[in-house]
Amino acid sequence: MFKRDTFGQLIFLRKLVIRIFGTITYIRFNKKNIPKIKGAEIIQDLPKEKVLFVSNHQTYFADGAFMFHVIHSSLDGFPNKVKLKSILKVMKTNLFFVAAEETMKSGILPKILGLAGAVSIKRTWREAGKEIKRKVDAKDTDSIEKALNAGWVVTFPQGTTRAFAEGRKGTAHIIKNYKPIVVPVVINGFRRAFDKKGLFIKKKGTELQVTIKEPLIMDYNDNVENVLHKVMDAIEQSKKFEWRSNN
């Protein structure tokens, strides 16, 4: 009962939070809207640690919550589905997600959600709605390395919900330095279905589309710019996809 994860968080508490919010979000994902998942069968074949899921981002919380459902359901033998019993089983307790420290401290609800497995980091480019420029905190990169060595990490390289926003080089540095298996994820429909925070439903009956792609073949010795471009292209947020969207 008092077993702790790699960050010292009580696992039974994490399971409790995942089960509570998993039940709440299941209704929103599988009853109020329509999940459309592709490629999740590959999740069953991934190693137990050093896996980095990279995804585009449309809401603060709904995207990550849906990813938790997809991963747990696939590990429970139901790929490309969202099953309530799978999230209640909490198939993987060493599953983490990268989130902005500012967001996770913005209220009591984000703080509670953070117990589900947040790795909070300080934004280097934006704070309190203002553009800033500061160095990466070594503690943040150490935390991500720790999470990867312990299990799987979900991250959003753009660090914002704005479509086709520039990817952050920190993701490329993580890939180069820690050499995880990189699994691209493409999501769509969350912006239409939910408010910006992903807490309230805007439109029912929306298709929540998630595509899990094959792991990228990475050259960990490549330069940061090329690694980042490969990631952004894989999650369909590069300039090429922006041009297609506008034409």
Summary of the structure (lengths in Angstrom):
residues: 247
radius of gyration: 16.9
end to end distance: 55.6
largest distance: 55.6
contacts: 793
relative contact order: 0.19
helix: 42%
strand: 19%
